[in-house]
C-alpha cells in the first residue's frame, strides 16, 4: 500500500490548494498538496519536506484530520490529511501547475482528485476547523 500525506494548510481562514502539473496523473485537477512518504519518514516529516519542495513554504502539521483509503490504477493508496499552519513563505509553484488560497465558500468551485473529494466533504461538514484558534498545538493539550 502506498502511503501519502496531504496538508490542509490554513492561514487567515483560507485554505491552500494546488493544481497538478500538466502531463501528470490527473493533470490540472486540484488537491491538498503533499506527496509520498520516504522510507523511515513520519507523515509529519514528509509533509514538511513535500510542501517545501512543491511550494517553497514551511508548514507545521497540527493534527490528523482525515484518513482516506483510495484505489487508483490497481494501487491501494492510504491518504493521511493533516491540518497545518503556515509558518513561513509566500509560496511559488515549484512542483505543481498552480496554487491558490481559497475561502471556505470557494471549496466547491474546483475539480479535485478523487481521493481529495472526501477531504473537501469533511471540511464542508466541519467548518469549525477553519478557525485556527480552535486548532491547538500538541503542547496545549498536555497542559
TIVEX-367210 format. One record per residue: x, y, z of N, C-alpha, C, CB in turn; residue number from 1; residue in three letters; chain. Coordinates in nm, 3 decimals, padded with zeros to 5 digits. Glycine has a CB too. Layout:
TIVEX-367210
(doza (X,Y,Z),(X,Y,Z),(X,Y,Z),(X,Y,Z),NUM,"ALA","A")
...
//
This chain:
TIVEX-367210
(doza (00.085,-00.118,00.000),(00.000,00.000,00.000),(00.090,00.124,00.000),(-00.097,00.000,00.123),1,"UNK","A")
(doza (00.056,00.218,-00.084),(00.128,00.344,-00.093),(00.072,00.441,00.010),(00.118,00.404,-00.236),2,"UNK","A")
(doza (00.158,00.498,00.093),(00.115,00.594,00.194),(00.153,00.735,00.148),(00.179,00.562,00.333),3,"UNK","A")
(doza (00.051,00.821,00.148),(00.067,00.958,00.101),(00.013,01.051,00.210),(-00.008,00.981,-00.036),4,"UNK","A")
(doza (00.078,01.166,00.226),(00.030,01.265,00.323),(-00.012,01.391,00.249),(00.138,01.298,00.430),5,"UNK","A")
(doza (-00.119,01.454,00.297),(-00.169,01.578,00.237),(-00.180,01.683,00.345),(-00.306,01.556,00.168),6,"UNK","A")
(doza (-00.151,01.807,00.308),(-00.155,01.918,00.403),(-00.276,02.006,00.376),(-00.026,02.001,00.395),7,"UNK","A")
(doza (-00.359,02.021,00.477),(-00.468,02.118,00.471),(-00.413,02.241,00.542),(-00.604,02.063,00.538),8,"UNK","A")
(doza (-00.346,02.326,00.465),(-00.280,02.443,00.523),(-00.383,02.554,00.537),(-00.159,02.489,00.437),9,"UNK","A")
(doza (-00.395,02.606,00.658),(-00.491,02.711,00.685),(-00.413,02.834,00.732),(-00.596,02.666,00.792),10,"UNK","A")
(doza (-00.444,02.947,00.671),(-00.382,03.073,00.708),(-00.485,03.185,00.687),(-00.252,03.099,00.624),11,"UNK","A")
(doza (-00.510,03.261,00.791),(-00.611,03.368,00.784),(-00.745,03.317,00.732),(-00.561,03.483,00.695),12,"UNK","A")
(doza (-00.786,03.201,00.780),(-00.913,03.137,00.743),(-00.924,03.107,00.593),(-01.028,03.227,00.786),13,"UNK","A")
(doza (-00.809,03.089,00.530),(-00.806,03.047,00.389),(-00.735,02.913,00.381),(-00.733,03.154,00.299),14,"UNK","A")
(doza (-00.774,02.836,00.280),(-00.717,02.703,00.258),(-00.625,02.705,00.137),(-00.829,02.597,00.238),15,"UNK","A")
(doza (-00.518,02.629,00.144),(-00.424,02.618,00.032),(-00.458,02.496,-00.052),(-00.278,02.611,00.083),16,"UNK","A")
(doza (-00.478,02.517,-00.182),(-00.495,02.404,-00.275),(-00.393,02.419,-00.387),(-00.641,02.398,-00.333),17,"UNK","A")
(doza (-00.355,02.307,-00.446),(-00.257,02.306,-00.554),(-00.313,02.232,-00.674),(-00.124,02.241,-00.508),18,"UNK","A")
(doza (-00.271,02.275,-00.791),(-00.317,02.213,-00.915),(-00.207,02.123,-00.969),(-00.357,02.321,-01.021),19,"UNK","A")
(doza (-00.245,02.001,-01.003),(-00.148,01.904,-01.054),(-00.090,01.950,-01.187),(-00.214,01.766,-01.070),20,"UNK","A")
(doza (00.034,01.912,-01.209),(00.107,01.955,-01.329),(00.054,01.892,-01.457),(00.254,01.923,-01.314),21,"UNK","A")
(doza (00.074,01.961,-01.567),(00.043,01.908,-01.699),(00.128,01.784,-01.722),(00.067,02.014,-01.811),22,"UNK","A")
(doza (00.066,01.680,-01.776),(00.137,01.555,-01.803),(00.141,01.459,-01.686),(00.275,01.584,-01.845),23,"UNK","A")
(doza (00.098,01.505,-01.569),(00.094,01.417,-01.452),(-00.036,01.338,-01.451),(00.110,01.498,-01.321),24,"UNK","A")
(doza (-00.042,01.239,-01.366),(-00.166,01.165,-01.345),(-00.271,01.265,-01.292),(-00.144,01.045,-01.244),25,"UNK","A")
(doza (-00.388,01.267,-01.352),(-00.496,01.359,-01.315),(-00.453,01.505,-01.332),(-00.541,01.333,-01.171),26,"UNK","A")
(doza (-00.387,01.533,-01.443),(-00.335,01.668,-01.467),(-00.444,01.773,-01.453),(-00.274,01.676,-01.607),27,"UNK","A")
(doza (-00.404,01.886,-01.399),(-00.485,02.006,-01.379),(-00.597,01.992,-01.275),(-00.546,02.046,-01.510),28,"UNK","A")
(doza (-00.610,01.877,-01.211),(-00.707,01.867,-01.102),(-00.645,01.929,-00.977),(-00.750,01.718,-01.076),29,"UNK","A")
(doza (-00.731,01.972,-00.888),(-00.687,02.037,-00.765),(-00.678,01.935,-00.652),(-00.781,02.151,-00.727),30,"UNK","A")
(doza (-00.591,01.965,-00.556),(-00.570,01.876,-00.442),(-00.513,01.954,-00.326),(-00.476,01.759,-00.480),31,"UNK","A")
(doza (-00.514,01.890,-00.212),(-00.441,01.944,-00.098),(-00.299,01.894,-00.116),(-00.505,01.900,00.043),32,"UNK","A")
(doza (-00.200,01.984,-00.116),(-00.064,01.944,-00.153),(-00.003,01.846,-00.055),(00.024,02.066,-00.164),33,"UNK","A")
(doza (00.093,01.771,-00.104),(00.164,01.672,-00.024),(00.229,01.572,-00.117),(00.068,01.601,00.074),34,"UNK","A")
(doza (00.249,01.451,-00.069),(00.310,01.351,-00.154),(00.346,01.224,-00.079),(00.432,01.407,-00.218),35,"UNK","A")
(doza (00.420,01.140,-00.148),(00.460,01.010,-00.096),(00.561,01.025,00.016),(00.517,00.921,-00.207),36,"UNK","A")
(doza (00.547,00.938,00.114),(00.643,00.937,00.223),(00.766,00.858,00.182),(00.581,00.877,00.350),37,"UNK","A")
(doza (00.882,00.906,00.224),(01.006,00.834,00.200),(01.026,00.733,00.311),(01.127,00.932,00.191),38,"UNK","A")
(doza (01.116,00.639,00.288),(01.143,00.534,00.386),(01.186,00.596,00.519),(01.251,00.436,00.335),39,"UNK","A")
(doza (01.131,00.544,00.629),(01.161,00.589,00.765),(01.122,00.734,00.793),(01.308,00.572,00.792),40,"UNK","A")
(doza (01.028,00.788,00.718),(00.983,00.925,00.736),(00.844,00.922,00.798),(00.983,01.004,00.601),41,"UNK","A")
(doza (00.821,01.005,00.899),(00.686,01.014,00.956),(00.599,01.096,00.861),(00.690,01.079,01.099),42,"UNK","A")
(doza (00.466,01.084,00.871),(00.379,01.167,00.786),(00.406,01.316,00.804),(00.233,01.137,00.816),43,"UNK","A")
(doza (00.429,01.358,00.927),(00.455,01.499,00.953),(00.585,01.545,00.885),(00.462,01.525,01.105),44,"UNK","A")
(doza (00.690,01.465,00.896),(00.818,01.497,00.831),(00.801,01.502,00.679),(00.926,01.394,00.869),45,"UNK","A")
(doza (00.726,01.406,00.626),(00.702,01.401,00.483),(00.627,01.523,00.433),(00.625,01.277,00.447),46,"UNK","A")
(doza (00.527,01.566,00.510),(00.451,01.686,00.470),(00.539,01.810,00.469),(00.332,01.707,00.565),47,"UNK","A")
(doza (00.617,01.827,00.572),(00.706,01.943,00.579),(00.800,01.944,00.458),(00.787,01.943,00.712),48,"UNK","A")
(doza (00.859,01.829,00.427),(00.950,01.818,00.312),(00.878,01.844,00.181),(01.016,01.679,00.309),49,"UNK","A")
(doza (00.764,01.778,00.160),(00.691,01.791,00.033),(00.644,01.935,00.008),(00.571,01.696,00.032),50,"UNK","A")
(doza (00.593,02.002,00.110),(00.543,02.138,00.091),(00.659,02.233,00.062),(00.464,02.186,00.216),51,"UNK","A")
(doza (00.773,02.209,00.123),(00.891,02.291,00.093),(00.935,02.268,-00.052),(01.007,02.257,00.191),52,"UNK","A")
(doza (00.937,02.141,-00.096),(00.979,02.108,-00.233),(00.880,02.158,-00.338),(00.996,01.958,-00.247),53,"UNK","A")
(doza (00.752,02.140,-00.314),(00.649,02.172,-00.413),(00.613,02.321,-00.418),(00.526,02.092,-00.386),54,"UNK","A")
(doza (00.612,02.386,-00.300),(00.558,02.522,-00.292),(00.650,02.623,-00.225),(00.428,02.518,-00.218),55,"UNK","A")
(doza (00.766,02.579,-00.180),(00.863,02.665,-00.112),(00.801,02.737,00.008),(00.919,02.768,-00.210),56,"UNK","A")
(doza (00.727,02.660,00.087),(00.666,02.711,00.211),(00.708,02.620,00.326),(00.510,02.717,00.199),57,"UNK","A")
(doza (00.710,02.677,00.446),(00.735,02.599,00.567),(00.603,02.591,00.642),(00.849,02.663,00.655),58,"UNK","A")
(doza (00.564,02.468,00.677),(00.438,02.447,00.748),(00.463,02.374,00.878),(00.340,02.367,00.661),59,"UNK","A")
(doza (00.361,02.374,00.963),(00.361,02.298,01.086),(00.237,02.210,01.089),(00.366,02.392,01.211),60,"UNK","A")
(doza (00.254,02.077,01.077),(00.138,01.989,01.093),(00.086,01.999,01.237),(00.174,01.841,01.057),61,"UNK","A")
(doza (-00.046,02.015,01.251),(-00.105,02.034,01.383),(-00.177,01.908,01.429),(-00.201,02.152,01.381),62,"UNK","A")
(doza (-00.260,01.851,01.341),(-00.341,01.736,01.384),(-00.390,01.660,01.261),(-00.461,01.783,01.471),63,"UNK","A")
(doza (-00.409,01.531,01.276),(-00.466,01.449,01.168),(-00.613,01.490,01.153),(-00.452,01.295,01.199),64,"UNK","A")
(doza (-00.658,01.500,01.029),(-00.794,01.544,01.001),(-00.878,01.434,00.938),(-00.792,01.665,00.910),65,"UNK","A")
(doza (-00.822,01.363,00.842),(-00.898,01.262,00.768),(-00.803,01.157,00.714),(-00.979,01.327,00.652),66,"UNK","A")
(doza (-00.846,01.033,00.720),(-00.773,00.922,00.659),(-00.861,00.869,00.547),(-00.738,00.810,00.764),67,"UNK","A")
(doza (-00.803,00.862,00.427),(-00.878,00.819,00.310),(-00.807,00.699,00.247),(-00.894,00.934,00.207),68,"UNK","A")
(doza (-00.881,00.591,00.230),(-00.828,00.477,00.155),(-00.888,00.487,00.016),(-00.862,00.338,00.225),69,"UNK","A")
(doza (-00.799,00.483,-00.084),(-00.841,00.504,-00.222),(-00.770,00.404,-00.312),(-00.812,00.650,-00.268),70,"UNK","A")
(doza (-00.841,00.356,-00.412),(-00.780,00.264,-00.509),(-00.771,00.336,-00.642),(-00.862,00.131,-00.523),71,"UNK","A")
(doza (-00.649,00.339,-00.698),(-00.626,00.407,-00.826),(-00.527,00.327,-00.909),(-00.575,00.552,-00.803),72,"UNK","A")
(doza (-00.568,00.295,-01.031),(-00.481,00.219,-01.123),(-00.421,00.094,-01.057),(-00.368,00.308,-01.174),73,"UNK","A")
(doza (-00.507,00.016,-00.995),(-00.467,-00.110,-00.930),(-00.376,-00.090,-00.809),(-00.397,-00.198,-01.030),74,"UNK","A")
(doza (-00.365,00.032,-00.759),(-00.285,00.059,-00.640),(-00.376,00.102,-00.526),(-00.178,00.169,-00.668),75,"UNK","A")
(doza (-00.348,00.050,-00.408),(-00.417,00.096,-00.287),(-00.336,00.211,-00.229),(-00.435,-00.019,-00.183),76,"UNK","A")
(doza (-00.404,00.321,-00.204),(-00.340,00.440,-00.151),(-00.405,00.474,-00.017),(-00.351,00.560,-00.250),77,"UNK","A")
(doza (-00.322,00.500,00.081),(-00.369,00.548,00.210),(-00.327,00.694,00.220),(-00.311,00.462,00.330),78,"UNK","A")
(doza (-00.424,00.783,00.220),(-00.401,00.927,00.223),(-00.427,00.979,00.364),(-00.490,01.001,00.119),79,"UNK","A")
(doza (-00.326,01.036,00.424),(-00.335,01.093,00.558),(-00.336,01.244,00.546),(-00.218,01.044,00.649),80,"UNK","A")
(doza (-00.448,01.306,00.579),(-00.462,01.451,00.564),(-00.450,01.518,00.701),(-00.598,01.487,00.497),81,"UNK","A")
(doza (-00.363,01.616,00.708),(-00.334,01.687,00.832),(-00.373,01.835,00.821),(-00.187,01.674,00.868),82,"UNK","A")
(doza (-00.432,01.886,00.928),(-00.449,02.031,00.941),(-00.310,02.087,00.971),(-00.555,02.068,01.055),83,"UNK","A")
(doza (-00.272,02.194,00.899),(-00.138,02.252,00.914),(-00.147,02.404,00.921),(-00.047,02.210,00.798),84,"UNK","A")
(doza (-00.048,02.462,00.985),(-00.031,02.607,00.990),(00.079,02.647,00.894),(00.001,02.656,01.134),85,"UNK","A")
(doza (00.064,02.762,00.831),(00.172,02.820,00.752),(00.267,02.890,00.849),(00.117,02.920,00.644),86,"UNK","A")
(doza (00.394,02.857,00.841),(00.495,02.917,00.928),(00.572,03.024,00.852),(00.591,02.809,00.981),87,"UNK","A")
(doza (00.605,02.993,00.726),(00.690,03.085,00.650),(00.674,03.063,00.501),(00.837,03.068,00.690),88,"UNK","A")
(doza (00.683,03.171,00.425),(00.685,03.162,00.279),(00.562,03.219,00.213),(00.701,03.020,00.239),89,"UNK","A")
(doza (00.584,03.276,00.097),(00.476,03.330,00.014),(00.422,03.223,-00.080),(00.526,03.450,-00.066),90,"UNK","A")
(doza (00.505,03.125,-00.108),(00.468,03.018,-00.199),(00.502,03.048,-00.343),(00.322,02.989,-00.187),91,"UNK","A")
(doza (00.538,02.944,-00.414),(00.558,02.951,-00.559),(00.538,02.811,-00.613),(00.700,03.009,-00.596),92,"UNK","A")
(doza (00.488,02.803,-00.735),(00.455,02.674,-00.797),(00.584,02.608,-00.849),(00.352,02.692,-00.912),93,"UNK","A")
(doza (00.651,02.533,-00.763),(00.776,02.467,-00.799),(00.746,02.333,-00.865),(00.866,02.448,-00.675),94,"UNK","A")
(doza (00.669,02.248,-00.798),(00.636,02.115,-00.849),(00.484,02.098,-00.858),(00.696,02.006,-00.759),95,"UNK","A")
(doza (00.416,02.201,-00.904),(00.273,02.196,-00.931),(00.246,02.298,-01.041),(00.188,02.225,-00.802),96,"UNK","A")
(doza (00.132,02.288,-01.104),(00.098,02.383,-01.210),(00.063,02.521,-01.154),(-00.018,02.330,-01.293),97,"UNK","A")
(doza (-00.011,02.521,-01.042),(-00.057,02.646,-00.982),(-00.097,02.616,-00.838),(-00.177,02.708,-01.063),98,"UNK","A")
(doza (-00.115,02.720,-00.759),(-00.170,02.705,-00.625),(-00.254,02.828,-00.595),(-00.057,02.686,-00.518),99,"UNK","A")
(doza (-00.348,02.811,-00.501),(-00.438,02.920,-00.464),(-00.470,02.911,-00.316),(-00.567,02.916,-00.549),100,"UNK","A")
(doza (-00.494,03.029,-00.258),(-00.554,03.038,-00.126),(-00.702,03.065,-00.149),(-00.485,03.150,-00.036),101,"UNK","A")
(doza (-00.787,02.980,-00.095),(-00.930,02.995,-00.117),(-01.004,03.003,00.016),(-00.983,02.878,-00.201),102,"UNK","A")
(doza (-01.120,03.064,00.011),(-01.205,03.069,00.130),(-01.285,02.938,00.139),(-01.301,03.192,00.125),103,"UNK","A")
(doza (-01.343,02.918,00.255),(-01.428,02.801,00.275),(-01.539,02.796,00.171),(-01.488,02.802,00.417),104,"UNK","A")
(doza (-01.598,02.912,00.142),(-01.710,02.918,00.048),(-01.669,02.884,-00.095),(-01.773,03.055,00.051),105,"UNK","A")
(doza (-01.542,02.891,-00.126),(-01.493,02.859,-00.261),(-01.455,02.712,-00.278),(-01.373,02.945,-00.292),106,"UNK","A")
(doza (-01.463,02.634,-00.173),(-01.423,02.492,-00.179),(-01.489,02.416,-00.294),(-01.457,02.423,-00.048),107,"UNK","A")
(doza (-01.616,02.440,-00.318),(-01.690,02.366,-00.418),(-01.668,02.412,-00.561),(-01.834,02.374,-00.388),108,"UNK","A")
(doza (-01.585,02.511,-00.584),(-01.567,02.566,-00.718),(-01.455,02.500,-00.798),(-01.539,02.713,-00.707),109,"UNK","A")
(doza (-01.391,02.397,-00.744),(-01.277,02.336,-00.810),(-01.299,02.187,-00.830),(-01.149,02.359,-00.729),110,"UNK","A")
(doza (-01.235,02.132,-00.931),(-01.242,01.988,-00.958),(-01.121,01.922,-00.893),(-01.246,01.959,-01.112),111,"UNK","A")
(doza (-01.149,01.839,-00.792),(-01.045,01.777,-00.711),(-01.015,01.635,-00.758),(-01.085,01.777,-00.565),112,"UNK","A")
(doza (-00.899,01.585,-00.717),(-00.868,01.444,-00.740),(-00.966,01.361,-00.658),(-00.717,01.411,-00.702),113,"UNK","A")
(doza (-00.997,01.240,-00.703),(-01.096,01.159,-00.630),(-01.063,01.139,-00.482),(-01.109,01.024,-00.696),114,"UNK","A")
(doza (-00.938,01.118,-00.448),(-00.902,01.097,-00.307),(-00.925,01.223,-00.223),(-00.756,01.053,-00.297),115,"UNK","A")
(doza (-00.910,01.339,-00.283),(-00.927,01.465,-00.210),(-01.073,01.504,-00.191),(-00.854,01.576,-00.282),116,"UNK","A")
(doza (-01.163,01.447,-00.268),(-01.305,01.480,-00.256),(-01.357,01.450,-00.115),(-01.388,01.401,-00.360),117,"UNK","A")
(doza (-01.312,01.340,-00.055),(-01.356,01.305,00.081),(-01.308,01.409,00.182),(-01.304,01.166,00.121),118,"UNK","A")
(doza (-01.192,01.467,00.160),(-01.140,01.571,00.248),(-01.225,01.697,00.234),(-00.991,01.601,00.216),119,"UNK","A")
(doza (-01.256,01.733,00.111),(-01.340,01.850,00.085),(-01.475,01.834,00.153),(-01.360,01.871,-00.068),120,"UNK","A")
(doza (-01.535,01.716,00.142),(-01.666,01.692,00.203),(-01.660,01.706,00.355),(-01.718,01.552,00.166),121,"UNK","A")
(doza (-01.555,01.652,00.416),(-01.544,01.663,00.562),(-01.522,01.809,00.602),(-01.428,01.575,00.615),122,"UNK","A")
(doza (-01.444,01.884,00.526),(-01.425,02.027,00.556),(-01.557,02.102,00.549),(-01.324,02.089,00.459),123,"UNK","A")
(doza (-01.640,02.070,00.450),(-01.770,02.136,00.438),(-01.858,02.107,00.559),(-01.841,02.090,00.309),124,"UNK","A")
(doza (-01.847,01.985,00.613),(-01.927,01.946,00.729),(-01.872,02.001,00.860),(-01.935,01.795,00.738),125,"UNK","A")
(doza (-01.745,02.037,00.861),(-01.677,02.078,00.984),(-01.612,02.214,00.968),(-01.573,01.974,01.024),126,"UNK","A")
(doza (-01.691,02.312,00.946),(-01.640,02.448,00.924),(-01.556,02.498,01.041),(-01.756,02.543,00.899),127,"UNK","A")
(doza (-01.576,02.444,01.159),(-01.501,02.488,01.277),(-01.350,02.472,01.258),(-01.545,02.410,01.399),128,"UNK","A")
(doza (-01.309,02.378,01.172),(-01.165,02.357,01.152),(-01.099,02.476,01.083),(-01.143,02.232,01.071),129,"UNK","A")
(doza (-01.175,02.562,01.022),(-01.117,02.678,00.955),(-01.085,02.789,01.054),(-01.212,02.730,00.848),130,"UNK","A")
(doza (-01.128,02.775,01.177),(-01.095,02.873,01.279),(-00.969,02.824,01.351),(-01.215,02.895,01.381),131,"UNK","A")
(doza (-00.856,02.874,01.311),(-00.731,02.821,01.364),(-00.720,02.835,01.516),(-00.615,02.889,01.300),132,"UNK","A")
(doza (-00.795,02.926,01.575),(-00.789,02.937,01.720),(-00.845,02.811,01.787),(-00.866,03.061,01.767),133,"UNK","A")
(doza (-00.922,02.730,01.713),(-00.973,02.604,01.766),(-00.874,02.488,01.750),(-01.102,02.569,01.699),134,"UNK","A")
(doza (-00.768,02.509,01.674),(-00.670,02.404,01.649),(-00.548,02.433,01.735),(-00.633,02.394,01.498),135,"UNK","A")
(doza (-00.532,02.356,01.839),(-00.423,02.378,01.933),(-00.302,02.294,01.897),(-00.469,02.347,02.076),136,"UNK","A")
(doza (-00.187,02.339,01.942),(-00.066,02.259,01.928),(-00.071,02.145,02.029),(00.062,02.346,01.947),137,"UNK","A")
(doza (00.005,02.041,02.005),(00.010,01.926,02.096),(00.042,01.971,02.238),(00.114,01.824,02.047),138,"UNK","A")
(doza (00.136,02.066,02.252),(00.176,02.114,02.384),(00.057,02.172,02.459),(00.288,02.220,02.371),139,"UNK","A")
(doza (-00.038,02.231,02.389),(-00.156,02.290,02.452),(-00.246,02.182,02.512),(-00.234,02.374,02.352),140,"UNK","A")
(doza (-00.245,02.062,02.455),(-00.331,01.954,02.505),(-00.278,01.898,02.637),(-00.341,01.843,02.401),141,"UNK","A")
(doza (-00.148,01.904,02.659),(-00.090,01.837,02.777),(-00.069,01.931,02.894),(00.042,01.773,02.741),142,"UNK","A")
(doza (-00.116,02.054,02.883),(-00.103,02.148,02.997),(-00.207,02.120,03.101),(-00.115,02.292,02.951),143,"UNK","A")
//
